Amino acid sequence: MKELVEVIAKSLVEHPDEVVVTQRESGKSLILELKVAPSDMGKVIGKQGRIAKAIRSVVKAAASREDQKVIVDILQ
């Protein structure tokens, strides 16, 4: 899952070398934290959060195949 979020984020931003995805587990959930350059934050979130919602949907669909619950957090 971590690699999936990383690939999606790197394809969206202007500074792909600053994309960092950290993974931690909380109970039965897997939490993925995405950090990007401040200038790329808008590209990852999108208008009215549409791109962020799309990223979460893709990850949720991939996680459901493996019977996992994944939470994607976008950090500043």
PyMOL Python script that loads the backbone (N, CA, C, O; Angstrom):
from pymol import cmd

cmd.read_pdbstr("""\
ATOM      1  N   MET A   1       0.821  -1.195   0.000  1.00  0.00           N
ATOM      2  CA  MET A   1       0.000   0.000   0.000  1.00  0.00           C
ATOM      3  C   MET A   1       0.866   1.261   0.000  1.00  0.00           C
ATOM      4  O   MET A   1       0.556   2.246  -0.670  1.00  0.00           O
ATOM      5  N   LYS A   2       1.952   1.207   0.762  1.00  0.00           N
ATOM      6  CA  LYS A   2       2.848   2.359   0.854  1.00  0.00           C
ATOM      7  C   LYS A   2       3.375   2.739  -0.532  1.00  0.00           C
ATOM      8  O   LYS A   2       3.423   3.919  -0.879  1.00  0.00           O
ATOM      9  N   GLU A   3       3.766   1.749  -1.311  1.00  0.00           N
ATOM     10  CA  GLU A   3       4.309   2.004  -2.637  1.00  0.00           C
ATOM     11  C   GLU A   3       3.260   2.597  -3.566  1.00  0.00           C
ATOM     12  O   GLU A   3       3.574   3.447  -4.399  1.00  0.00           O
ATOM     13  N   LEU A   4       2.015   2.150  -3.426  1.00  0.00           N
ATOM     14  CA  LEU A   4       0.918   2.662  -4.251  1.00  0.00           C
ATOM     15  C   LEU A   4       0.716   4.159  -4.009  1.00  0.00           C
ATOM     16  O   LEU A   4       0.614   4.936  -4.959  1.00  0.00           O
ATOM     17  N   VAL A   5       0.659   4.558  -2.747  1.00  0.00           N
ATOM     18  CA  VAL A   5       0.481   5.979  -2.410  1.00  0.00           C
ATOM     19  C   VAL A   5       1.676   6.788  -2.913  1.00  0.00           C
ATOM     20  O   VAL A   5       1.515   7.897  -3.424  1.00  0.00           O
ATOM     21  N   GLU A   6       2.870   6.225  -2.763  1.00  0.00           N
ATOM     22  CA  GLU A   6       4.080   6.910  -3.203  1.00  0.00           C
ATOM     23  C   GLU A   6       4.069   7.153  -4.713  1.00  0.00           C
ATOM     24  O   GLU A   6       4.396   8.250  -5.164  1.00  0.00           O
ATOM     25  N   VAL A   7       3.702   6.154  -5.482  1.00  0.00           N
ATOM     26  CA  VAL A   7       3.673   6.277  -6.952  1.00  0.00           C
ATOM     27  C   VAL A   7       2.629   7.309  -7.382  1.00  0.00           C
ATOM     28  O   VAL A   7       2.892   8.136  -8.256  1.00  0.00           O
ATOM     29  N   ILE A   8       1.464   7.261  -6.776  1.00  0.00           N
ATOM     30  CA  ILE A   8       0.412   8.215  -7.130  1.00  0.00           C
ATOM     31  C   ILE A   8       0.849   9.640  -6.803  1.00  0.00           C
ATOM     32  O   ILE A   8       0.705  10.542  -7.629  1.00  0.00           O
ATOM     33  N   ALA A   9       1.381   9.842  -5.602  1.00  0.00           N
ATOM     34  CA  ALA A   9       1.782  11.182  -5.181  1.00  0.00           C
ATOM     35  C   ALA A   9       2.919  11.722  -6.044  1.00  0.00           C
ATOM     36  O   ALA A   9       2.901  12.890  -6.433  1.00  0.00           O
ATOM     37  N   LYS A  10       3.897  10.886  -6.341  1.00  0.00           N
ATOM     38  CA  LYS A  10       5.040  11.347  -7.148  1.00  0.00           C
ATOM     39  C   LYS A  10       4.616  11.736  -8.560  1.00  0.00           C
ATOM     40  O   LYS A  10       5.242  12.595  -9.180  1.00  0.00           O
ATOM     41  N   SER A  11       3.567  11.116  -9.067  1.00  0.00           N
ATOM     42  CA  SER A  11       3.109  11.463 -10.415  1.00  0.00           C
ATOM     43  C   SER A  11       2.337  12.782 -10.430  1.00  0.00           C
ATOM     44  O   SER A  11       2.161  13.381 -11.491  1.00  0.00           O
ATOM     45  N   LEU A  12       1.878  13.237  -9.272  1.00  0.00           N
ATOM     46  CA  LEU A  12       1.088  14.462  -9.202  1.00  0.00           C
ATOM     47  C   LEU A  12       1.910  15.723  -8.942  1.00  0.00           C
ATOM     48  O   LEU A  12       1.525  16.809  -9.375  1.00  0.00           O
ATOM     49  N   VAL A  13       3.029  15.593  -8.246  1.00  0.00           N
ATOM     50  CA  VAL A  13       3.753  16.765  -7.742  1.00  0.00           C
ATOM     51  C   VAL A  13       4.892  17.200  -8.656  1.00  0.00           C
ATOM     52  O   VAL A  13       5.309  16.467  -9.553  1.00  0.00           O
ATOM     53  N   GLU A  14       5.387  18.420  -8.405  1.00  0.00           N
ATOM     54  CA  GLU A  14       6.521  18.945  -9.158  1.00  0.00           C
ATOM     55  C   GLU A  14       7.850  18.539  -8.536  1.00  0.00           C
ATOM     56  O   GLU A  14       8.872  18.514  -9.222  1.00  0.00           O
ATOM     57  N   HIS A  15       7.847  18.218  -7.239  1.00  0.00           N
ATOM     58  CA  HIS A  15       9.066  17.829  -6.526  1.00  0.00           C
ATOM     59  C   HIS A  15       8.908  16.398  -5.999  1.00  0.00           C
ATOM     60  O   HIS A  15       8.694  16.201  -4.803  1.00  0.00           O
ATOM     61  N   PRO A  16       9.013  15.401  -6.883  1.00  0.00           N
ATOM     62  CA  PRO A  16       8.782  14.016  -6.453  1.00  0.00           C
ATOM     63  C   PRO A  16       9.810  13.510  -5.441  1.00  0.00           C
ATOM     64  O   PRO A  16       9.537  12.564  -4.702  1.00  0.00           O
ATOM     65  N   ASP A  17      10.990  14.136  -5.403  1.00  0.00           N
ATOM     66  CA  ASP A  17      12.006  13.701  -4.451  1.00  0.00           C
ATOM     67  C   ASP A  17      11.647  14.064  -3.008  1.00  0.00           C
ATOM     68  O   ASP A  17      12.247  13.532  -2.073  1.00  0.00           O
ATOM     69  N   GLU A  18      10.682  14.957  -2.817  1.00  0.00           N
ATOM     70  CA  GLU A  18      10.273  15.363  -1.470  1.00  0.00           C
ATOM     71  C   GLU A  18       9.044  14.608  -0.964  1.00  0.00           C
ATOM     72  O   GLU A  18       8.535  14.909   0.116  1.00  0.00           O
ATOM     73  N   VAL A  19       8.569  13.639  -1.727  1.00  0.00           N
ATOM     74  CA  VAL A  19       7.425  12.832  -1.300  1.00  0.00           C
ATOM     75  C   VAL A  19       7.906  11.772  -0.311  1.00  0.00           C
ATOM     76  O   VAL A  19       8.808  10.988  -0.607  1.00  0.00           O
ATOM     77  N   VAL A  20       7.281  11.765   0.875  1.00  0.00           N
ATOM     78  CA  VAL A  20       7.636  10.791   1.904  1.00  0.00           C
ATOM     79  C   VAL A  20       6.354  10.137   2.394  1.00  0.00           C
ATOM     80  O   VAL A  20       5.403  10.821   2.774  1.00  0.00           O
ATOM     81  N   VAL A  21       6.332   8.817   2.384  1.00  0.00           N
ATOM     82  CA  VAL A  21       5.185   8.065   2.889  1.00  0.00           C
ATOM     83  C   VAL A  21       5.678   7.197   4.045  1.00  0.00           C
ATOM     84  O   VAL A  21       6.576   6.372   3.878  1.00  0.00           O
ATOM     85  N   THR A  22       5.074   7.397   5.229  1.00  0.00           N
ATOM     86  CA  THR A  22       5.420   6.562   6.369  1.00  0.00           C
ATOM     87  C   THR A  22       4.230   5.674   6.689  1.00  0.00           C
ATOM     88  O   THR A  22       3.076   6.045   6.475  1.00  0.00           O
ATOM     89  N   GLN A  23       4.536   4.502   7.202  1.00  0.00           N
ATOM     90  CA  GLN A  23       3.507   3.501   7.458  1.00  0.00           C
ATOM     91  C   GLN A  23       3.584   3.082   8.917  1.00  0.00           C
ATOM     92  O   GLN A  23       4.662   2.797   9.440  1.00  0.00           O
ATOM     93  N   ARG A  24       2.421   3.049   9.568  1.00  0.00           N
ATOM     94  CA  ARG A  24       2.365   2.537  10.939  1.00  0.00           C
ATOM     95  C   ARG A  24       1.047   1.810  11.133  1.00  0.00           C
ATOM     96  O   ARG A  24       0.065   2.067  10.436  1.00  0.00           O
ATOM     97  N   GLU A  25       1.045   0.901  12.092  1.00  0.00           N
ATOM     98  CA  GLU A  25      -0.154   0.118  12.352  1.00  0.00           C
ATOM     99  C   GLU A  25      -0.798   0.574  13.650  1.00  0.00           C
ATOM    100  O   GLU A  25      -0.119   0.870  14.634  1.00  0.00           O
ATOM    101  N   SER A  26      -2.114   0.624  13.630  1.00  0.00           N
ATOM    102  CA  SER A  26      -2.886   0.995  14.808  1.00  0.00           C
ATOM    103  C   SER A  26      -4.024  -0.015  14.929  1.00  0.00           C
ATOM    104  O   SER A  26      -5.049   0.109  14.258  1.00  0.00           O
ATOM    105  N   GLY A  27      -3.836  -1.000  15.776  1.00  0.00           N
ATOM    106  CA  GLY A  27      -4.843  -2.047  15.902  1.00  0.00           C
ATOM    107  C   GLY A  27      -4.916  -2.850  14.619  1.00  0.00           C
ATOM    108  O   GLY A  27      -3.914  -3.406  14.170  1.00  0.00           O
ATOM    109  N   LYS A  28      -6.104  -2.914  14.027  1.00  0.00           N
ATOM    110  CA  LYS A  28      -6.274  -3.645  12.770  1.00  0.00           C
ATOM    111  C   LYS A  28      -6.112  -2.745  11.556  1.00  0.00           C
ATOM    112  O   LYS A  28      -6.212  -3.211  10.421  1.00  0.00           O
ATOM    113  N   SER A  29      -5.861  -1.453  11.785  1.00  0.00           N
ATOM    114  CA  SER A  29      -5.750  -0.496  10.687  1.00  0.00           C
ATOM    115  C   SER A  29      -4.293  -0.228  10.336  1.00  0.00           C
ATOM    116  O   SER A  29      -3.399  -0.319  11.177  1.00  0.00           O
ATOM    117  N   LEU A  30      -4.087   0.102   9.085  1.00  0.00           N
ATOM    118  CA  LEU A  30      -2.788   0.512   8.597  1.00  0.00           C
ATOM    119  C   LEU A  30      -2.909   1.999   8.278  1.00  0.00           C
ATOM    120  O   LEU A  30      -3.777   2.400   7.502  1.00  0.00           O
ATOM    121  N   ILE A  31      -2.046   2.816   8.872  1.00  0.00           N
ATOM    122  CA  ILE A  31      -2.105   4.258   8.655  1.00  0.00           C
ATOM    123  C   ILE A  31      -0.922   4.670   7.790  1.00  0.00           C
ATOM    124  O   ILE A  31       0.231   4.419   8.139  1.00  0.00           O
ATOM    125  N   LEU A  32      -1.217   5.304   6.658  1.00  0.00           N
ATOM    126  CA  LEU A  32      -0.201   5.817   5.755  1.00  0.00           C
ATOM    127  C   LEU A  32      -0.208   7.334   5.841  1.00  0.00           C
ATOM    128  O   LEU A  32      -1.233   7.973   5.607  1.00  0.00           O
ATOM    129  N   GLU A  33       0.948   7.908   6.179  1.00  0.00           N
ATOM    130  CA  GLU A  33       1.060   9.359   6.279  1.00  0.00           C
ATOM    131  C   GLU A  33       1.858   9.867   5.090  1.00  0.00           C
ATOM    132  O   GLU A  33       2.985   9.432   4.853  1.00  0.00           O
ATOM    133  N   LEU A  34       1.265  10.788   4.346  1.00  0.00           N
ATOM    134  CA  LEU A  34       1.875  11.328   3.135  1.00  0.00           C
ATOM    135  C   LEU A  34       2.341  12.751   3.402  1.00  0.00           C
ATOM    136  O   LEU A  34       1.563  13.598   3.840  1.00  0.00           O
ATOM    137  N   LYS A  35       3.620  13.007   3.134  1.00  0.00           N
ATOM    138  CA  LYS A  35       4.174  14.359   3.247  1.00  0.00           C
ATOM    139  C   LYS A  35       4.732  14.754   1.893  1.00  0.00           C
ATOM    140  O   LYS A  35       5.434  13.980   1.244  1.00  0.00           O
ATOM    141  N   VAL A  36       4.407  15.985   1.472  1.00  0.00           N
ATOM    142  CA  VAL A  36       4.926  16.525   0.214  1.00  0.00           C
ATOM    143  C   VAL A  36       5.472  17.914   0.481  1.00  0.00           C
ATOM    144  O   VAL A  36       5.291  18.457   1.570  1.00  0.00           O
ATOM    145  N   ALA A  37       6.137  18.489  -0.505  1.00  0.00           N
ATOM    146  CA  ALA A  37       6.642  19.854  -0.388  1.00  0.00           C
ATOM    147  C   ALA A  37       5.458  20.804  -0.216  1.00  0.00           C
ATOM    148  O   ALA A  37       4.393  20.577  -0.789  1.00  0.00           O
ATOM    149  N   PRO A  38       5.638  21.866   0.570  1.00  0.00           N
ATOM    150  CA  PRO A  38       4.527  22.815   0.789  1.00  0.00           C
ATOM    151  C   PRO A  38       3.932  23.374  -0.507  1.00  0.00           C
ATOM    152  O   PRO A  38       2.729  23.621  -0.582  1.00  0.00           O
ATOM    153  N   SER A  39       4.773  23.573  -1.524  1.00  0.00           N
ATOM    154  CA  SER A  39       4.269  24.112  -2.792  1.00  0.00           C
ATOM    155  C   SER A  39       3.437  23.094  -3.565  1.00  0.00           C
ATOM    156  O   SER A  39       2.673  23.469  -4.455  1.00  0.00           O
ATOM    157  N   ASP A  40       3.576  21.807  -3.234  1.00  0.00           N
ATOM    158  CA  ASP A  40       2.824  20.745  -3.916  1.00  0.00           C
ATOM    159  C   ASP A  40       1.573  20.315  -3.171  1.00  0.00           C
ATOM    160  O   ASP A  40       0.832  19.459  -3.654  1.00  0.00           O
ATOM    161  N   MET A  41       1.325  20.891  -2.012  1.00  0.00           N
ATOM    162  CA  MET A  41       0.201  20.479  -1.182  1.00  0.00           C
ATOM    163  C   MET A  41      -1.128  20.616  -1.931  1.00  0.00           C
ATOM    164  O   MET A  41      -1.978  19.730  -1.845  1.00  0.00           O
ATOM    165  N   GLY A  42      -1.309  21.689  -2.644  1.00  0.00           N
ATOM    166  CA  GLY A  42      -2.548  21.911  -3.383  1.00  0.00           C
ATOM    167  C   GLY A  42      -2.776  20.890  -4.477  1.00  0.00           C
ATOM    168  O   GLY A  42      -3.916  20.526  -4.767  1.00  0.00           O
ATOM    169  N   LYS A  43      -1.694  20.428  -5.087  1.00  0.00           N
ATOM    170  CA  LYS A  43      -1.818  19.433  -6.159  1.00  0.00           C
ATOM    171  C   LYS A  43      -2.254  18.084  -5.616  1.00  0.00           C
ATOM    172  O   LYS A  43      -2.955  17.337  -6.298  1.00  0.00           O
ATOM    173  N   VAL A  44      -1.844  17.765  -4.395  1.00  0.00           N
ATOM    174  CA  VAL A  44      -2.195  16.481  -3.797  1.00  0.00           C
ATOM    175  C   VAL A  44      -3.616  16.508  -3.241  1.00  0.00           C
ATOM    176  O   VAL A  44      -4.320  15.499  -3.270  1.00  0.00           O
ATOM    177  N   ILE A  45      -4.032  17.665  -2.737  1.00  0.00           N
ATOM    178  CA  ILE A  45      -5.374  17.777  -2.158  1.00  0.00           C
ATOM    179  C   ILE A  45      -6.415  18.034  -3.252  1.00  0.00           C
ATOM    180  O   ILE A  45      -7.476  17.410  -3.254  1.00  0.00           O
ATOM    181  N   GLY A  46      -6.122  18.933  -4.166  1.00  0.00           N
ATOM    182  CA  GLY A  46      -7.044  19.237  -5.259  1.00  0.00           C
ATOM    183  C   GLY A  46      -8.168  20.160  -4.829  1.00  0.00           C
ATOM    184  O   GLY A  46      -8.332  20.455  -3.645  1.00  0.00           O
ATOM    185  N   LYS A  47      -8.934  20.608  -5.801  1.00  0.00           N
ATOM    186  CA  LYS A  47     -10.064  21.496  -5.508  1.00  0.00           C
ATOM    187  C   LYS A  47     -11.112  20.740  -4.711  1.00  0.00           C
ATOM    188  O   LYS A  47     -11.566  19.666  -5.108  1.00  0.00           O
ATOM    189  N   GLN A  48     -11.483  21.315  -3.589  1.00  0.00           N
ATOM    190  CA  GLN A  48     -12.477  20.738  -2.675  1.00  0.00           C
ATOM    191  C   GLN A  48     -12.101  19.323  -2.243  1.00  0.00           C
ATOM    192  O   GLN A  48     -12.974  18.521  -1.910  1.00  0.00           O
ATOM    193  N   GLY A  49     -10.797  19.015  -2.249  1.00  0.00           N
ATOM    194  CA  GLY A  49     -10.326  17.724  -1.759  1.00  0.00           C
ATOM    195  C   GLY A  49     -10.589  16.556  -2.688  1.00  0.00           C
ATOM    196  O   GLY A  49     -10.548  15.402  -2.261  1.00  0.00           O
ATOM    197  N   ARG A  50     -10.856  16.840  -3.945  1.00  0.00           N
ATOM    198  CA  ARG A  50     -11.218  15.761  -4.872  1.00  0.00           C
ATOM    199  C   ARG A  50     -10.070  14.781  -5.131  1.00  0.00           C
ATOM    200  O   ARG A  50     -10.293  13.571  -5.186  1.00  0.00           O
ATOM    201  N   ILE A  51      -8.858  15.289  -5.289  1.00  0.00           N
ATOM    202  CA  ILE A  51      -7.731  14.387  -5.567  1.00  0.00           C
ATOM    203  C   ILE A  51      -7.406  13.558  -4.332  1.00  0.00           C
ATOM    204  O   ILE A  51      -7.123  12.365  -4.441  1.00  0.00           O
ATOM    205  N   ALA A  52      -7.446  14.181  -3.158  1.00  0.00           N
ATOM    206  CA  ALA A  52      -7.199  13.444  -1.911  1.00  0.00           C
ATOM    207  C   ALA A  52      -8.237  12.336  -1.743  1.00  0.00           C
ATOM    208  O   ALA A  52      -7.906  11.221  -1.339  1.00  0.00           O
ATOM    209  N   LYS A  53      -9.473  12.647  -2.052  1.00  0.00           N
ATOM    210  CA  LYS A  53     -10.540  11.647  -1.948  1.00  0.00           C
ATOM    211  C   LYS A  53     -10.320  10.513  -2.947  1.00  0.00           C
ATOM    212  O   LYS A  53     -10.570   9.349  -2.632  1.00  0.00           O
ATOM    213  N   ALA A  54      -9.854  10.848  -4.145  1.00  0.00           N
ATOM    214  CA  ALA A  54      -9.587   9.826  -5.158  1.00  0.00           C
ATOM    215  C   ALA A  54      -8.433   8.918  -4.732  1.00  0.00           C
ATOM    216  O   ALA A  54      -8.492   7.704  -4.924  1.00  0.00           O
ATOM    217  N   ILE A  55      -7.389   9.507  -4.154  1.00  0.00           N
ATOM    218  CA  ILE A  55      -6.262   8.705  -3.660  1.00  0.00           C
ATOM    219  C   ILE A  55      -6.758   7.735  -2.593  1.00  0.00           C
ATOM    220  O   ILE A  55      -6.408   6.555  -2.612  1.00  0.00           O
ATOM    221  N   ARG A  56      -7.563   8.225  -1.673  1.00  0.00           N
ATOM    222  CA  ARG A  56      -8.092   7.368  -0.605  1.00  0.00           C
ATOM    223  C   ARG A  56      -8.968   6.251  -1.172  1.00  0.00           C
ATOM    224  O   ARG A  56      -8.934   5.123  -0.679  1.00  0.00           O
ATOM    225  N   SER A  57      -9.748   6.559  -2.199  1.00  0.00           N
ATOM    226  CA  SER A  57     -10.617   5.548  -2.807  1.00  0.00           C
ATOM    227  C   SER A  57      -9.819   4.438  -3.470  1.00  0.00           C
ATOM    228  O   SER A  57     -10.152   3.261  -3.336  1.00  0.00           O
ATOM    229  N   VAL A  58      -8.765   4.812  -4.185  1.00  0.00           N
ATOM    230  CA  VAL A  58      -7.922   3.817  -4.857  1.00  0.00           C
ATOM    231  C   VAL A  58      -7.243   2.923  -3.825  1.00  0.00           C
ATOM    232  O   VAL A  58      -7.196   1.704  -3.987  1.00  0.00           O
ATOM    233  N   VAL A  59      -6.720   3.533  -2.768  1.00  0.00           N
ATOM    234  CA  VAL A  59      -6.035   2.749  -1.729  1.00  0.00           C
ATOM    235  C   VAL A  59      -7.027   1.846  -0.997  1.00  0.00           C
ATOM    236  O   VAL A  59      -6.709   0.704  -0.668  1.00  0.00           O
ATOM    237  N   LYS A  60      -8.221   2.362  -0.746  1.00  0.00           N
ATOM    238  CA  LYS A  60      -9.245   1.558  -0.069  1.00  0.00           C
ATOM    239  C   LYS A  60      -9.636   0.352  -0.923  1.00  0.00           C
ATOM    240  O   LYS A  60      -9.826  -0.745  -0.398  1.00  0.00           O
ATOM    241  N   ALA A  61      -9.754   0.549  -2.228  1.00  0.00           N
ATOM    242  CA  ALA A  61     -10.095  -0.552  -3.124  1.00  0.00           C
ATOM    243  C   ALA A  61      -8.984  -1.601  -3.143  1.00  0.00           C
ATOM    244  O   ALA A  61      -9.263  -2.800  -3.121  1.00  0.00           O
ATOM    245  N   ALA A  62      -7.737  -1.159  -3.183  1.00  0.00           N
ATOM    246  CA  ALA A  62      -6.616  -2.095  -3.179  1.00  0.00           C
ATOM    247  C   ALA A  62      -6.531  -2.833  -1.841  1.00  0.00           C
ATOM    248  O   ALA A  62      -6.190  -4.015  -1.804  1.00  0.00           O
ATOM    249  N   ALA A  63      -6.837  -2.145  -0.756  1.00  0.00           N
ATOM    250  CA  ALA A  63      -6.765  -2.751   0.578  1.00  0.00           C
ATOM    251  C   ALA A  63      -7.887  -3.762   0.784  1.00  0.00           C
ATOM    252  O   ALA A  63      -7.706  -4.753   1.492  1.00  0.00           O
ATOM    253  N   SER A  64      -9.032  -3.520   0.178  1.00  0.00           N
ATOM    254  CA  SER A  64     -10.157  -4.437   0.366  1.00  0.00           C
ATOM    255  C   SER A  64      -9.870  -5.804  -0.254  1.00  0.00           C
ATOM    256  O   SER A  64     -10.426  -6.813   0.178  1.00  0.00           O
ATOM    257  N   ARG A  65      -9.006  -5.836  -1.262  1.00  0.00           N
ATOM    258  CA  ARG A  65      -8.616  -7.118  -1.858  1.00  0.00           C
ATOM    259  C   ARG A  65      -7.811  -7.952  -0.864  1.00  0.00           C
ATOM    260  O   ARG A  65      -7.809  -9.181  -0.934  1.00  0.00           O
ATOM    261  N   GLU A  66      -7.123  -7.274   0.069  1.00  0.00           N
ATOM    262  CA  GLU A  66      -6.287  -7.961   1.049  1.00  0.00           C
ATOM    263  C   GLU A  66      -6.937  -7.989   2.431  1.00  0.00           C
ATOM    264  O   GLU A  66      -6.283  -8.333   3.415  1.00  0.00           O
ATOM    265  N   ASP A  67      -8.214  -7.632   2.512  1.00  0.00           N
ATOM    266  CA  ASP A  67      -8.937  -7.593   3.786  1.00  0.00           C
ATOM    267  C   ASP A  67      -8.245  -6.729   4.839  1.00  0.00           C
ATOM    268  O   ASP A  67      -8.090  -7.141   5.988  1.00  0.00           O
ATOM    269  N   GLN A  68      -7.836  -5.540   4.439  1.00  0.00           N
ATOM    270  CA  GLN A  68      -7.183  -4.605   5.349  1.00  0.00           C
ATOM    271  C   GLN A  68      -7.984  -3.316   5.399  1.00  0.00           C
ATOM    272  O   GLN A  68      -8.738  -3.005   4.477  1.00  0.00           O
ATOM    273  N   LYS A  69      -7.815  -2.566   6.484  1.00  0.00           N
ATOM    274  CA  LYS A  69      -8.368  -1.221   6.560  1.00  0.00           C
ATOM    275  C   LYS A  69      -7.183  -0.258   6.520  1.00  0.00           C
ATOM    276  O   LYS A  69      -6.290  -0.327   7.364  1.00  0.00           O
ATOM    277  N   VAL A  70      -7.182   0.632   5.542  1.00  0.00           N
ATOM    278  CA  VAL A  70      -6.079   1.564   5.361  1.00  0.00           C
ATOM    279  C   VAL A  70      -6.602   2.987   5.477  1.00  0.00           C
ATOM    280  O   VAL A  70      -7.628   3.333   4.891  1.00  0.00           O
ATOM    281  N   ILE A  71      -5.891   3.803   6.236  1.00  0.00           N
ATOM    282  CA  ILE A  71      -6.220   5.214   6.389  1.00  0.00           C
ATOM    283  C   ILE A  71      -5.071   6.024   5.776  1.00  0.00           C
ATOM    284  O   ILE A  71      -3.908   5.785   6.102  1.00  0.00           O
ATOM    285  N   VAL A  72      -5.383   6.967   4.902  1.00  0.00           N
ATOM    286  CA  VAL A  72      -4.377   7.820   4.299  1.00  0.00           C
ATOM    287  C   VAL A  72      -4.516   9.217   4.887  1.00  0.00           C
ATOM    288  O   VAL A  72      -5.552   9.867   4.750  1.00  0.00           O
ATOM    289  N   ASP A  73      -3.441   9.667   5.549  1.00  0.00           N
ATOM    290  CA  ASP A  73      -3.398  11.023   6.117  1.00  0.00           C
ATOM    291  C   ASP A  73      -2.423  11.847   5.316  1.00  0.00           C
ATOM    292  O   ASP A  73      -1.317  11.395   5.020  1.00  0.00           O
ATOM    293  N   ILE A  74      -2.823  13.057   4.960  1.00  0.00           N
ATOM    294  CA  ILE A  74      -1.942  13.976   4.253  1.00  0.00           C
ATOM    295  C   ILE A  74      -1.489  15.014   5.264  1.00  0.00           C
ATOM    296  O   ILE A  74      -2.303  15.767   5.797  1.00  0.00           O
ATOM    297  N   LEU A  75      -0.190  15.052   5.525  1.00  0.00           N
ATOM    298  CA  LEU A  75       0.374  15.934   6.557  1.00  0.00           C
ATOM    299  C   LEU A  75       1.078  17.114   5.934  1.00  0.00           C
ATOM    300  O   LEU A  75       1.577  17.047   4.810  1.00  0.00           O
ATOM    301  N   GLN A  76       1.107  18.211   6.699  1.00  0.00           N
ATOM    302  CA  GLN A  76       1.840  19.398   6.218  1.00  0.00           C
ATOM    303  C   GLN A  76       3.247  19.387   6.722  1.00  0.00           C
ATOM    304  O   GLN A  76       4.016  20.301   6.424  1.00  0.00           O
TER     305      GLN A  76
END
""", "prot")
cmd.dss("prot")
cmd.show_as("cartoon", "prot")
cmd.util.cbc("prot")
cmd.orient("prot")
